[in-house]
Amino acid sequence: MSHLVRFADGTGDIRVGLLTGERLRPLAVTSMSDLLRRTVAEIRELAEAAGEPVPTAGTRLLPPLDGRTEVWAAGVTYRRSEEARREESADEDVYARVYRAKRPELFFKSAAWRVVTDGEPIAVRVDSANNVPEPELGLVLTAGGEIAGYVVVDDVSSRSIEGENPLYLPQAKIYTGSCAVSARVRPAWEVPDPLSLGLRMRVLRDGAEVFAGEASTAQLNREPAELVEYLWRDNDFPHGAVLSTGTSVVPGLDQGLRPGDVVEIEIDEVGSLRSPVVLGADEVRRVLAAR
């Protein structure tokens, strides 16, 4: 299994490479955003022409986004998500209508510089009573809107803020520590059917499992190509984008995250993502600064 990665080498230089098992081979590009300016055919050629393996001692995998790449997300794309949003909301019918509507719900999630990755902290908001992880398949998209690869995304969300009023969605979805993306990007040409992938999530508290759930991307109510087409309408993404496709694993209203929890997500054929939970943006910044 191969993955495209962004990494810091032993000297601190940031590079892009192809990771196959323990072999890390650099690509002839300067950044991930440089890679996503190209077509999928060109990206595949670069991957197949990757250089000689480099030493992995002292290397660190970084969030797989840089430059002006953005993360967006789709909502209410699974039946369970629609049910959960109705559960939490004072205006239940709006979510039922979105689930059935021709136009999908799409919203901005994060700029590249705010994304965290494997082992880095996600946060619960200090002003929210209920915060949950939302495990999702992410589409890594080129500037031309082609699917170049797949990642694991945790669309961390405040259910209490969003449930109070749908207009509070940006505050419930966009804050420091609310967007985690796996460091490894699975090339699209190595995943024959992205709509048949098993997805699992569990939440650990003091080492014990307090929540576990699983689903399949086969349950998606929207085709990935349809979501991409709507995202690209009247929008420019010069450095590409990641589009998170929604969730079907949602903890109950009494199963919100607490500081100290650990969230583990796995998607078949794509990869995994493990994130410790902290309280608030200040703690996210403190932990990242100490790495």
N, C-alpha and C positions, 0 to 999 in steps of 0.2 A: 504494500500500500504506500503510495507516494502523497506528499503534501507540499504545497507551496508555502514558504514561510518567510517572515521578515525577522532578522536576527541581528544581535550585536555580537561581533566576534571578540576574540580575546583582547584586542587592542582598543575596543570600544567603537570601532567603525560599524555603521549600520548597513546591512546588505540584504539582498533577497536571494533565496535559494530554493532548491528542491531537496526535501528530506525524504529519504527512502530507508526505512529501518533506522540504522545508526549512521548512515552515510549522508552527509550534507554537502551538496554541490552548488556553488554559486551560479547565478544567472547573469547574463550580460545586460543587466538593467540597473539603474541607480536607485530605484525606489519602487514600492508597490504601486504608487500612483502612475509611475512611468509604465509599469507593466499593464495597468488597466486602461491606458490610452490606446492600447493595441487591440487587434481582433483576437478572437479565440484561436484561430488558426496560427497567428503569429506567436501567441503565448505558448501554444503547444510546441511549436518549433523551438522556441527558446528553452523550454523545459527539456526537450529531447537532446538539445545541444549543451546542456549544463556542463560546467567545467569539472575539473578534477576535485575529488573530495577534499574538504578542508578540515583541520583539527576541530573537534567539537568541545574540547576542554576549554572552559572559560566562556563559552558562548551562552547567550540567553535569548530565548524566543520572545518576541515583542508582539504587541497587538498588530494584526495583519493589515492595518490601514494607516495611511499617512496622507500628507498633502490636503487637497480639498475633497477627498472622498467623504461621503456622507452615509450615515446609517438611517434607513427608513424602516417602517414596520407596517404590516397589515393587521387589522383587527377583525374579530368576529368571523374568522374563516373556518372555524370548526364548530360543530354543534355544542360541544362542552363549553367553549369560550362564550358562545351566545348565551347559554344558560347561566354561566357564572356572572356575566356582565348584567343580566337581568336580575340576578340574585342580589347584587350589591347596589343596584341603582334605584333612585327615586323615580326615574322615568324609564321603566322597563321596556316599553314598546319601541323606543328608538333603536334598541339593539336587535330586536326581532326584525325590524324593517331593514336594517343594514344587512343582516344575514341573507335575506331574500332578494335584496336589491341587485340591479345590474351593476351599478358602480360600487366598487369595494371601498372600505374604509382604509385610508392610507395616512400615515402621520410621520413627521420628522421625529427621529429618536436621538441621534447624537452626531456631533462632528467627530472626525477621526481622533483629534487630540484628547477627547474626553473618554474614549473607549478603554476599558480594562480587559485583561486577558487571563489565561490560566494562572491560578495561584494568587492573583491580585484581588483586592476586596471589592465586593459590591456593598451597597448601603441601603439601609432603611431610613426613610426621612424622619427627621426629628419632630415634624409637625403632623405625622400620620399615625393613626392607631392600627392600621392593618396594611402590611406590605408583603407582596408575594413574588416569588420567582416565576417566570413564564418561559419554559424551554421551547425553542423554536428552531426550525431549519432556516438558515440564512442563505440567500442567493448572492453570490459575489458577481457583480455586473460590470462589464466594460463600459467605457464612455459611449459606445455605440448601442448599449442595451443588450448585449449578448451575455448569457450565463457562462461565466468562466470557471466557477467552482462553487463549493458549498462549505458552510461553516456552521458551528453550533452557536446559537445566540441565546442569552438570557435577557429577556425584556422585563427587567425588574420594575414593578409597578406598585403604586399606592392605590389599593382598592377602596380605602375609605375616602380619599380625596376625589377620585373619579366617580365613585358612587354618589357623592353629595350632589354633583352637578356635572353633566357631560362636558360643559364648557371648561371645566377644570382639567381636562385631559392633558394639556401640556405640562401642568405642574405635577400630575400623577405619573407622567412618563419620562420627563426630561429633567434630570438632575445629576449631579456628580455621583458616580457609582451605580447608575441605573442601567448601564449598557455594558454587558460583558460579551466578548466574542472570542471563540477559540483561536489560539495562535496558529493552528494548522488549517490551511485551505485545501480541501480535497478537490483535485481537478475535475471539471465537469465530464471530461471524456473518459474518466475512470468509473463513473457512476451511471450504469445503464438505465436505471429507472428511479428517479428521485421521488416518485410517488408510491414507493413500496418499502419505505424505510421505517424500521422500528425506532421508537424514541422512548427513553426512560429517564426519570428524574427521582432523586431522593434527597431529603433534607435530614442532616445529622445534627443532633443537639447533645452535647456532652458525650459524643461517641455513639449515641443510640439513634436509631432511625425513628423519626417522628412523622415522616410523610414519605410515601412512595407512590408513583403513578407511572403509567405507560400508555402509549398510543402509537399510531402509525400515520405517516404522511398520506396514506391511502384515504384517510378520512377528511382530507382537505376539501373544502367546498369551492375552492377557486383553483384554476390552473395557474402554475407559476408564470407562464407566458402572458396570461391575462393580467396578472398583478403588475408585471413589468411594463406592459403596454400602457396601463393607466398611469403608472409612476412617471413614465417618459413623456406623457402628454404635456406640452407647453413647459417642459422642464429641461434644464441643461445639467449634465453631470460630467464635466471635463476630465475628472479623475475617477470616474466610475462611482459605484455605490454598492452598499450591501442592503438588500431588502429582506427583512425578517418576515416569514410567511404566516405568523400567528401560532397560537398554542391550543392544544387539546388536553393539557395536563394543568389543572388549576387547583391549588389547595383550597380547602373550605374556608369560610369566613372566620372560623375559630382556629385556623392553622397558619397564621401569619408568621413571618420571619422574626427572629430575635437576634440581637448582636451576639456573636459567638457561634451561631449556626454555621454549617458548611453545606453548600448546595453542589450536588454532583449531577451532571447531565451527560447522557450518551446518545448518539444517533448512529445507527448502523451505517457502515460504509463511509461515514464522514469523520467522526472523531468524538472527543469528549471535552468537558469543561468543568473545572472544579473551582469554586469560589468561596472564600470565607466571608462572613457577613459582619459589617461594622455599623455603628450608628453615626449617620451624618457625614457631610462632605469634609469637615475638618479631619475626621479620623481617616477617611480615604486618603487625603493628601498626606497625612502624617505617615501612614504605612508605606505609601508609594515612595516618599522621600527617603525612607530608611532602607529601601531595597538596594 
